[in-house]
Amino acid sequence: MNLVSQVYETSKLQPGKTAYHFMGKDTSYAEFDQSVAMFASALQDLGVEKGDHIALLLGNTPHFLISLYATMRIGATAIPVNPIYSPDEISYILHNSDAKAVIALDQLLPLVEKSATLFPSIENYVICEMSADVGKRVAALSDKAKAKVQLFSKLIATGRPDLAPIEVDGNETAIILYTSGTTGRPKGAMLTHENLYSNARDVGDYLGFSENDRVVATLPVFHVFALTVVVNAPLLKGATILLVPRFSPAEVFETIKEQQATIFAGVPTMYNFLYQYPEGDPADFNTIRLAISGGASLPVALLHNFENKFNVRVSEGYGLSEASPVTCFNPLDRERVPGSIGTNIVNVQNKVFDEYGDEVQVGEVGELVVQGPNVMKGYYKMPEETAATIRDGWLYTGDLARQDEDGYFYIVDRKKDMIIVGGYNVYPREVEEVLFTHDDIVEAAVIGVPDLDFGEEVQAFVVLKKGAKADAEKLKAFCANRLAKYKVPKTIEFLDELPKNTTGKILRRSLKDQVRQ
C-alpha cells in the first residue's frame, strides 16, 4: 500500500465522504480521486513519465492536493517548494532538482517569463488560476514563455477519470523536500513511498486519527510537518481536511466553529497569536479533541496559558524533513509532559548518542538519532552529505537532547545554528552568504534572538569597508530581494570587528551574549 492507492480505495469504499473543504465547498473522496486521475493523465499527455521530477510552487489550495497525488499516481517525484521563496532560492531548487515541469500559482507568472530562458530543461509550466485575469497575463508573455504554459483548469478538464494508480516500489522516491543546510544551500531529502506512507500511518495510529476527524490545515502544506500531519495522515485514515488558505486567528476560529473541527495543528507562533486574539472565544474550541504543536519548541508558559483558556490539551512532538518528519510525540494515553517532545511513535526509535556513536546514560545530553521506516534514503545528488547524516543505520538529527527514565525526550539545544522564525527554518550561513555579496560588507555574522511573536528573529552583525555608507535599511532591502521575507534580518548592527577565536572562527556565542546583556 501507499498513499495514492489508499485514497483510491477510500474513493471506492466511501465515495460520498468529504475529503476536503475549501472556501465553502466540500469535495468528496470520489470527486478528489477523479480529479487526481484526470490531472495525472493530463500530465502523462504532456510527456511526464515515471521517475520525472515535478516542482509544486503551491500553497493551501486544492491545486496542491490534486497535483501532489496526481504526480505520485503516475510514479513521478513531487518537489514541494515554498511559493514565497525569492527567485534566487527557487532557481537553485529547480536547477538542483532537475525538474521537468513546474506547477505554480498564477502569481508566479513573472517568474515563468524569466524561467523560459533560465531553465531549458523545464518543458511545461502548469499555471493554477487564482485570479480572473490569468488569460490576459498569459497572453502578455513572450512567445517563448507562452509556448511552455498550460492552464490547470484546461488540463484537468481533458484528463481521463479512469486512470488507476501506477504500481510503484516502496523504495522509489515519492517526494524531494529541500531543507537548508549549514553550507547555506538547501539539500533535497529524498522521501520514498514507504517513508511517507509509514509515517502518515504511524502518526495517525499514535494520535488516534479516524474517519470522523475534521483536521484544520492552516499550516503551509508544502512544509513537511503539515504534509504528514494535516494532509497525508488524514487522507490515509479517511478523515476530512479543512483547508485554510493562510493563517489568520479570525479564520481559524471561524473554521473550527463552522466546520466542527476536531484536530488543530500549528507551530508555537500560531498558538501565541490565537491566545492573544481578543475576539477568540474559548467556546469555539469546544469540538477540538486534540491540538498538536511542532516545528519549534513550545514555551511551557504558553502551553499552560493556551490550555487553560481554551480547555484543550496541546500535545507537542518532534520531527525533521529527513524523517518524513515525525519521530516523537507526547502520547495521548498517559501523562503529557510539558517541555518534552514525547516518546517514540509507533515503529520509530529515538536514542541519544555521544560523539563516539555510543548511547548515553538516562538524563545525559547527546545528539538525538533516529531509526525507522520513515528515514529518508538520502540527499539528492549529495552522497557525502548523506553518508555524514546516516551512519550505521541511524539518522543523526544535529539536535542535542536528553531522555528521562520514563522514555520522554527533551530537546536541549540545537547543535547546528539553525534559527526558527514562526516555524520556518533559517540557517545563518544562508543569510550571511547574501550579505557577503554586498560591495560594502567585509564580514557578517547572523544569529537568532528571542521574539515574542515568532519565537525567534534574525539579527545580523556586519563590518563595513572603510568609507562605506550602507545603512541598516538599505541592507535589509538588499536581503529582501534575495531571500524569503522571514529570512531577512529584522535588525542589523554595525561593529568594527566580529569576535573570533584564535583560529579566526567567528564566535556566535559571544554575539548572543552581547545581545542578552
Residue pairs with C-beta under 8 A, 6 or more apart in sequence:
1 197
2 72
2 165
2 168
2 170
2 174
2 193
2 194
2 196
2 197
3 69
3 72
3 174
3 193
3 196
3 197
3 200
3 232
3 235
3 236
4 36
4 69
4 72
4 73
4 165
5 165
6 197
6 235
6 236
7 19
7 29
7 32
7 33
7 36
7 69
7 235
7 236
8 33
8 164
8 165
10 17
10 29
10 33
10 235
10 238
11 29
11 30
11 32
11 33
11 34
14 29
14 211
14 238
15 28
15 29
15 30
16 28
16 29
16 30
17 28
17 29
17 211
17 238
17 240
18 26
18 27
18 28
18 29
18 240
19 27
19 28
19 29
19 31
19 32
19 235
19 240
19 241
20 26
20 27
20 32
20 62
20 65
20 240
20 241
20 242
20 243
21 27
21 240
21 241
21 242
21 243
21 259
22 61
22 62
22 243
23 245
27 35
27 62
29 238
32 65
32 66
32 69
34 161
35 62
35 66
35 156
36 66
36 69
36 70
36 73
37 70
37 73
37 159
37 160
37 161
37 162
37 163
37 164
38 156
38 157
38 158
38 159
38 160
38 161
38 163
39 66
39 67
39 70
39 152
39 155
39 156
39 159
40 70
40 71
40 73
40 74
40 159
40 163
41 159
41 160
41 163
42 155
42 156
42 158
42 159
43 54
43 70
43 71
43 74
43 76
43 101
43 155
44 74
44 163
45 158
45 159
46 101
46 123
46 124
46 150
46 155
47 123
47 124
48 54
48 71
48 74
48 76
48 100
48 101
49 74
49 75
49 76
50 74
50 75
50 76
50 166
50 168
51 75
51 76
51 77
51 172
52 76
52 77
52 100
52 101
53 76
53 77
53 79
53 97
53 98
53 99
53 100
53 176
54 67
54 71
54 76
54 77
54 78
54 79
54 99
54 100
54 101
54 102
54 103
55 79
55 81
55 93
55 94
55 97
55 99
55 101
55 102
55 103
55 104
56 64
56 67
56 68
56 71
56 78
56 79
56 80
56 81
56 103
56 104
56 222
57 81
57 82
57 83
57 90
57 102
57 103
57 104
57 105
57 108
58 64
58 67
58 80
58 83
58 103
58 104
58 105
58 128
58 221
58 222
59 83
59 105
59 220
59 221
59 222
59 245
59 246
60 217
60 218
60 220
60 221
60 243
60 244
60 245
60 246
61 105
61 128
61 130
61 243
61 245
62 243
63 103
63 105
63 128
63 152
64 80
64 221
64 222
65 221
65 231
65 241
65 243
66 156
67 78
67 103
67 126
68 78
68 80
68 175
68 231
71 77
71 78
72 78
72 168
72 174
72 175
72 193
73 163
73 165
73 166
74 163
74 166
75 166
75 168
75 172
77 173
77 174
77 175
77 176
78 174
78 175
78 176
79 93
79 97
79 99
79 175
79 176
79 177
79 178
79 188
80 175
80 177
80 221
80 222
80 223
80 227
81 90
81 93
81 178
81 222
82 220
82 222
82 223
82 484
83 104
83 105
83 107
83 108
83 222
84 484
84 485
85 93
85 484
86 481
86 482
86 483
86 484
87 111
87 114
88 482
88 483
89 186
89 483
89 484
90 111
91 118
91 119
92 185
92 186
93 99
93 178
93 186
93 188
94 102
94 115
94 119
94 122
95 119
96 178
96 186
96 188
96 380
96 381
97 176
97 178
97 188
97 380
98 121
99 119
99 121
99 122
100 121
100 122
100 123
100 124
101 122
101 123
101 124
101 125
101 126
102 112
102 115
102 122
102 124
102 125
102 126
103 125
103 126
103 128
103 152
104 111
104 112
104 125
104 126
104 127
104 128
105 127
105 128
105 130
106 127
106 128
106 129
106 130
106 131
106 134
106 137
107 130
108 127
109 127
109 134
109 137
109 138
109 141
112 125
112 127
112 141
112 145
112 148
112 149
113 141
113 142
113 145
115 122
115 125
115 145
116 142
116 144
116 145
116 148
117 144
122 148
123 148
124 148
124 149
124 150
125 145
125 148
125 149
125 150
126 150
126 151
126 152
126 155
127 134
127 138
127 149
127 150
127 151
127 152
128 152
129 151
129 152
129 153
134 151
138 146
138 149
138 151
139 146
141 149
168 174
168 193
169 193
170 192
170 193
170 194
170 197
171 192
171 193
171 194
171 377
172 192
172 193
173 190
173 191
173 192
173 377
174 191
174 192
174 193
174 195
174 196
175 190
175 191
175 196
175 227
176 188
176 189
176 190
176 191
176 380
177 188
177 189
177 191
177 224
177 227
177 321
178 186
178 187
178 188
178 189
179 186
179 187
179 189
179 320
179 321
179 322
179 425
180 186
180 187
180 418
180 425
180 426
180 427
180 430
181 187
181 385
181 427
182 416
182 417
182 427
182 429
183 429
184 427
184 429
184 430
184 432
184 433
185 430
187 379
187 380
187 382
187 385
188 379
188 380
188 381
188 382
189 321
189 322
189 376
189 379
189 380
190 376
190 377
190 378
190 379
190 380
191 321
191 324
191 376
191 377
192 376
192 377
194 373
195 324
195 373
195 374
195 375
195 376
195 377
196 228
196 232
196 324
197 232
197 236
198 324
198 347
198 372
198 373
198 374
199 228
199 232
199 323
199 324
199 325
199 326
199 373
199 374
200 228
200 232
200 233
200 235
200 236
201 233
201 236
202 326
202 345
202 346
202 347
202 348
202 374
203 209
203 228
203 229
203 233
203 326
203 329
203 345
204 233
204 234
204 236
204 237
205 346
206 329
206 331
206 332
206 345
206 346
207 233
207 263
207 290
207 292
207 315
207 329
207 332
208 290
208 332
209 215
209 233
209 234
209 236
209 237
209 239
209 263
210 237
210 238
210 239
211 237
211 238
211 239
212 239
212 262
213 234
213 237
213 239
213 240
213 262
213 263
214 239
214 240
214 242
214 259
214 260
214 261
214 262
214 263
215 230
215 234
215 239
215 240
215 241
215 242
215 261
215 262
215 263
215 264
215 265
216 230
216 242
216 244
216 252
216 255
216 256
216 261
216 263
216 264
216 265
217 226
217 230
217 231
217 241
217 242
217 243
217 244
217 265
218 244
218 246
218 247
218 251
218 252
218 255
218 266
218 270
219 225
219 226
219 229
219 230
219 247
219 265
219 266
219 267
219 270
219 295
219 423
220 226
221 227
221 230
221 231
223 295
223 423
223 424
224 319
224 320
224 321
224 324
224 325
225 265
225 267
225 294
225 295
225 319
225 325
225 423
226 265
228 319
228 324
228 325
228 326
229 265
229 292
229 294
229 326
230 241
230 263
230 265
231 241
233 239
234 240
234 241
234 263
235 241
242 255
242 259
242 261
244 251
244 252
244 255
247 266
247 270
247 273
249 273
249 274
249 277
249 279
249 280
250 277
250 279
252 264
252 270
252 274
253 274
253 277
253 279
253 280
253 281
253 284
254 284
255 261
256 264
256 284
256 285
256 287
256 288
257 281
257 284
260 287
261 287
261 288
262 287
262 288
262 289
262 290
263 288
263 289
263 290
263 291
263 292
264 285
264 288
264 290
264 291
264 292
265 291
265 292
265 293
265 294
266 274
266 291
266 292
266 293
267 293
267 294
267 295
267 296
267 422
267 423
267 455
268 293
268 295
268 296
268 297
268 298
268 299
268 302
268 423
268 455
269 296
269 422
269 423
269 453
269 454
269 455
270 423
271 291
271 293
271 298
271 302
271 303
271 306
271 314
272 302
272 452
272 453
273 453
274 280
274 306
274 310
275 302
275 305
275 306
275 309
280 309
280 310
282 309
282 310
282 311
285 310
285 311
285 312
286 311
288 310
288 312
289 312
290 312
290 313
290 315
290 332
291 306
291 310
291 312
291 313
291 314
291 315
292 314
292 315
292 316
292 317
292 329
293 303
293 314
293 315
293 316
293 317
294 316
294 317
294 318
294 319
294 326
295 420
295 423
296 420
296 423
296 455
296 456
297 316
297 411
297 455
298 314
298 316
300 338
300 339
303 314
303 316
303 338
304 338
306 312
306 314
307 313
307 314
313 336
315 329
315 330
315 332
315 336
315 342
316 329
316 330
316 340
316 341
316 342
317 326
317 328
317 329
317 330
317 341
317 342
317 345
318 326
318 327
318 328
318 329
318 341
318 342
318 409
318 411
319 325
319 326
319 327
319 328
320 327
320 397
320 399
321 376
322 375
322 376
322 389
322 395
322 397
323 348
323 370
323 372
323 374
323 375
323 376
323 395
323 397
324 374
324 375
324 376
325 374
326 345
326 348
326 374
327 344
327 345
327 348
327 350
327 370
327 372
327 374
328 341
328 342
328 343
328 344
328 345
328 348
328 350
328 409
329 341
329 342
329 343
329 345
330 336
330 337
330 340
330 341
330 342
330 343
330 408
331 342
331 343
337 406
337 408
339 410
340 404
340 408
340 409
340 410
341 401
341 408
341 409
341 410
341 411
342 408
342 409
343 406
343 407
343 408
343 409
344 350
344 407
347 372
347 373
347 374
348 370
348 371
348 372
348 373
348 374
349 370
349 371
349 372
350 368
350 369
350 370
350 403
350 409
351 359
351 368
351 369
351 371
351 394
351 403
352 359
352 360
352 364
352 365
352 366
352 367
352 368
352 369
352 401
352 402
352 403
352 409
353 359
353 360
353 366
353 367
353 369
353 394
353 396
354 360
354 364
354 366
354 367
355 366
355 367
357 391
357 392
359 366
360 366
362 403
362 404
362 405
363 402
363 403
363 404
363 405
364 402
365 400
365 401
365 402
365 412
366 400
366 401
366 402
367 396
367 397
367 398
367 399
367 400
367 401
367 415
368 397
368 399
368 400
368 401
368 409
368 411
369 394
369 395
369 396
369 397
370 394
370 395
370 397
371 393
371 394
371 395
375 390
375 395
376 390
376 395
378 386
378 390
379 385
379 386
379 389
388 396
389 395
389 396
390 396
398 414
398 415
398 416
399 411
399 413
399 414
399 415
399 416
400 411
400 412
400 413
400 414
400 415
401 409
401 410
401 411
401 412
402 409
402 410
402 412
403 409
403 410
404 410
416 427
417 427
417 428
417 429
417 447
417 448
417 508
418 425
418 426
418 427
418 448
419 425
419 426
419 427
419 428
419 446
419 447
419 448
419 456
419 458
420 426
420 448
420 455
420 456
421 448
421 451
421 454
421 455
421 456
421 457
421 458
421 486
421 487
422 453
422 454
422 455
422 486
423 455
424 484
424 486
424 487
426 448
426 458
426 486
426 487
428 445
428 446
428 447
428 448
428 508
429 446
430 483
430 487
431 444
431 446
431 458
431 460
431 479
431 483
431 487
431 488
431 489
432 444
432 445
432 446
432 460
434 478
434 479
434 482
434 483
435 441
435 444
435 446
435 460
435 462
435 475
435 479
436 444
437 482
438 470
438 475
438 478
439 465
440 464
440 465
440 468
440 469
440 470
441 462
441 463
441 464
441 465
441 468
441 470
441 475
442 462
442 463
442 464
442 465
443 462
443 463
443 497
443 498
443 506
444 460
444 461
444 462
444 463
445 460
445 461
445 462
445 498
445 506
445 508
445 511
446 458
446 459
446 460
446 461
446 489
447 459
447 461
447 508
447 511
447 512
447 515
448 456
448 457
448 458
448 459
449 456
449 457
449 459
449 491
449 512
449 515
450 456
450 457
451 457
451 490
454 486
457 490
457 491
458 486
458 487
458 488
458 489
458 490
459 489
459 490
459 491
459 492
459 493
459 515
460 475
460 489
460 491
460 492
460 493
461 492
461 493
461 494
461 495
461 498
461 511
462 475
462 492
462 493
462 494
462 495
463 494
463 495
463 496
463 497
463 498
464 470
464 494
472 491
472 492
472 494
475 489
475 492
476 488
476 489
476 492
479 487
479 488
479 489
480 488
498 506
498 507
498 511
499 506
499 507
499 510
499 511
500 506
500 507
501 507
